[in-house]
Every structure is written in C-alpha cells, then in structure tokens.
Amino acid sequence: MSEHSLDDTVRALAILLADRIEADRPGEPMAEVARIELCAELADGEQPLYGQLLAATVVPRQTGTRALYAAALRRQVGVR
C-alpha cells in the first residue's frame, strides 16, 4: 500500500469513526475507551493502520459529548 493511499485510508476510517460515534448515543459523553475500541475495530487487526488511526484522531475531552467529538474529528480531517 502506498503512503498516499494509506493516508487516504486513515482519513476515510476517521470519517467513518466520526459517523459511527455520532450515530450511537450522540448526547452521551465520549470516552477514550470508545475511541480506542472503535479504532481497533475499524483497523481490523492491522497494527500499523490501528496506530495511525489512533494518531490521526483527537483524544476526547472529559466534558464533550459524542456528537461534539464527531464534529471535532471531522474538522481535524478536513470535513465540515
């Protein structure tokens, strides 16, 4: 896999992560454990991809909801 397509893959997975987080209990607090578990699930066991997805996603703030986290994540990867 080329570096460019890997970047595209990580970006696409980050957008999918934001979509899934927002669709599931958007008003509840976003927990770090949820980010870690979803990144692992989306990377499907591919260790380099998992690490890159974790690095590409922001750590949730303790006071933020899942919907706010999803919005911040979309902004981070360039989706409005």
C-alpha positions as CSV (number, residue, x, y, z in Angstrom):
1,M,0.0,0.0,0.0
2,S,1.4,3.4,-0.9
3,E,1.9,6.2,1.6
4,H,-0.7,8.3,-0.2
5,S,-3.4,5.6,-0.2
6,L,-2.6,4.8,3.4
7,D,-3.2,8.5,4.3
8,D,-6.5,8.3,2.3
9,T,-7.4,5.1,4.1
10,V,-6.8,6.6,7.6
11,R,-8.8,9.7,6.6
12,A,-11.7,7.6,5.4
13,L,-11.6,5.5,8.5
14,A,-11.5,8.6,10.7
15,I,-14.6,9.9,8.9
16,L,-16.3,6.5,9.4
17,L,-15.4,6.6,13.0
18,A,-17.0,10.1,13.4
19,D,-20.1,8.8,11.7
20,R,-20.4,5.8,13.9
21,I,-19.8,7.8,17.1
22,E,-22.4,10.4,16.2
23,A,-25.0,7.8,15.2
24,D,-24.7,5.9,18.5
25,R,-25.8,7.9,21.6
26,P,-24.7,11.4,20.4
27,G,-25.7,13.1,23.6
28,E,-23.7,10.9,25.9
29,P,-20.1,11.7,27.0
30,M,-17.3,10.5,24.6
31,A,-14.9,8.1,26.4
32,E,-11.3,7.4,25.4
33,V,-12.0,3.7,25.7
34,A,-14.7,4.0,22.9
35,R,-12.2,5.7,20.6
36,I,-9.6,3.0,21.2
37,E,-12.1,0.2,20.7
38,L,-13.6,1.7,17.5
39,C,-10.1,2.4,16.1
40,A,-9.1,-1.3,16.7
41,E,-12.4,-2.5,15.1
42,L,-12.1,-0.3,12.0
43,A,-8.4,-1.2,11.5
44,D,-9.4,-4.8,11.5
45,G,-6.4,-6.0,13.4
46,E,-3.8,-4.3,11.1
47,Q,-1.3,-3.0,13.6
48,P,0.3,-0.2,11.6
49,L,-3.2,1.0,10.5
50,Y,-4.5,0.9,14.0
51,G,-1.6,3.0,15.3
52,Q,-2.0,5.5,12.5
53,L,-5.8,5.8,13.1
54,L,-5.2,6.4,16.8
55,A,-2.6,9.1,16.0
56,A,-4.9,10.7,13.5
57,T,-7.9,11.0,15.9
58,V,-8.1,13.5,18.7
59,V,-8.3,12.3,22.3
60,P,-11.8,13.1,23.7
61,R,-12.2,15.8,26.3
62,Q,-13.9,14.7,29.5
63,T,-16.7,17.2,29.1
64,G,-17.5,16.6,25.5
65,T,-20.4,14.6,24.0
66,R,-20.1,12.0,21.3
67,A,-21.7,14.4,18.8
68,L,-19.1,17.2,19.7
69,Y,-16.3,14.7,19.4
70,A,-17.5,13.6,16.0
71,A,-17.7,17.2,14.8
72,A,-14.1,17.9,16.1
73,L,-12.9,14.7,14.4
74,R,-14.4,15.7,11.1
75,R,-12.9,19.2,11.3
76,Q,-9.5,17.6,12.1
77,V,-9.6,15.5,8.9
78,G,-11.0,18.4,6.8
79,V,-14.7,17.5,6.6
80,R,-17.1,20.3,7.6
